[in-house]
Structures are given as C-alpha cells and as structure tokens.
Amino acid sequence: MVGVLSSNGVAVCAWFKISGGCAIEYNTCIDEVEFTLGGRTNGFDFVATEEGLEQFIEVGTEALRALRARTAEREAAERDGVELDDLAG
C-alpha cells in the first residue's frame, strides 16, 4: 500500500500478517519502542510510544480473547456437527 498521512495518529497505511514462528524483535529508543517483524532485511518495522503501545496491547489482548472464543465456538460446533456456515458473522 502507498503511504498516507492523516490527522488521526497514524503516519502510514500498511498491512502485515503475523503467523506463528514469525521473528519479532524490539529495540527501545528514547521515548519509543521499535518493533521488527520477520527480520531486518525482509520484514516490517513499526514504532510506538509508551501510550500507543499500551493501547495496542489492550486492544490486542481483547482481540486475542475474542479470537480464542471464536475458535472454541467453531471447534465445539464441529464436534456437535453444526455447519460452520451457520456460525458466520
């Protein structure tokens, strides 16, 4: 995606997918943390302030709970013979 500047606290528009086993490293700077996903030469970097990182972790924790609940729901449906399409949404 092409970079986009905006006034909502995001300085660039991009997407990435983190799979299990992805290398994730961080480096603390003066008042920010730099994360590297997948490696320095072929990965993705992003930077967060303390407040931004705290918000990211709060929302990420909520998202992880929701994902795990959805996974458990789908697994239970499979065990019970319910069509997965019935659980869409």
C-alpha positions as CSV (number, residue, x, y, z in Angstrom):
1,M,0.0,0.0,0.0
2,V,1.0,3.6,-0.6
3,G,1.9,5.7,2.5
4,V,-0.8,8.0,3.7
5,L,-0.5,10.9,6.1
6,S,-3.5,11.7,8.3
7,S,-4.5,13.6,11.4
8,N,-5.8,10.5,13.4
9,G,-2.4,9.5,14.9
10,V,-1.4,7.1,12.0
11,A,1.5,8.2,9.9
12,V,1.4,5.4,7.3
13,C,-1.1,3.0,5.9
14,A,0.1,-0.6,5.5
15,W,-0.9,-4.2,6.4
16,F,1.0,-7.3,7.5
17,K,0.2,-10.7,8.8
18,I,2.0,-12.3,11.8
19,S,2.0,-16.1,11.8
20,G,3.3,-18.4,14.5
21,G,7.1,-18.6,14.4
22,C,7.5,-15.1,12.9
23,A,10.6,-13.4,14.3
24,I,9.6,-10.5,16.4
25,E,12.2,-8.2,17.9
26,Y,12.1,-4.8,19.6
27,N,14.5,-2.0,20.4
28,T,13.8,0.7,23.0
29,C,14.7,4.2,22.0
30,I,14.5,7.4,24.0
31,D,10.7,7.5,24.3
32,E,9.6,4.9,21.7
33,V,9.8,1.2,21.0
34,E,10.7,0.0,17.5
35,F,9.4,-3.5,16.6
36,T,10.7,-5.5,13.7
37,L,8.6,-8.4,12.4
38,G,10.2,-11.0,10.2
39,G,13.8,-9.7,10.1
40,R,15.6,-6.5,9.4
41,T,16.2,-7.1,5.7
42,N,12.9,-8.6,4.7
43,G,10.5,-7.7,7.4
44,F,8.2,-4.9,8.6
45,D,9.1,-2.2,11.2
46,F,6.7,-0.2,13.3
47,V,7.3,2.3,16.2
48,A,5.1,3.0,19.2
49,T,5.2,5.5,22.0
50,E,4.5,4.2,25.5
51,E,0.9,5.4,25.4
52,G,0.4,3.9,21.9
53,L,2.0,0.6,22.9
54,E,-0.2,0.4,26.0
55,Q,-3.3,1.0,23.8
56,F,-2.1,-1.6,21.2
57,I,-1.6,-4.2,23.9
58,E,-5.0,-3.5,25.5
59,V,-6.8,-3.8,22.2
60,G,-4.6,-6.8,21.1
61,T,-5.4,-8.6,24.4
62,E,-9.1,-8.0,23.8
63,A,-8.8,-9.3,20.2
64,L,-6.9,-12.4,21.3
65,R,-9.7,-13.2,23.8
66,A,-12.3,-12.8,21.0
67,L,-10.3,-14.9,18.6
68,R,-9.8,-17.7,21.1
69,A,-13.5,-17.6,22.0
70,R,-14.4,-17.8,18.3
71,T,-12.0,-20.7,17.8
72,A,-13.5,-22.6,20.7
73,E,-17.0,-21.9,19.4
74,R,-16.1,-23.2,15.9
75,E,-14.4,-26.3,17.4
76,A,-17.5,-27.0,19.6
77,A,-19.7,-26.6,16.5
78,E,-17.6,-29.1,14.6
79,R,-17.8,-31.6,17.4
80,D,-21.6,-31.2,17.5
81,G,-21.9,-31.5,13.7
82,V,-23.2,-27.9,13.2
83,E,-22.4,-26.4,9.8
84,L,-19.7,-23.8,10.2
85,D,-21.6,-21.5,7.8
86,D,-24.3,-21.3,10.4
87,L,-21.8,-19.5,12.7
88,A,-20.8,-16.9,10.1
89,G,-20.7,-13.3,11.3
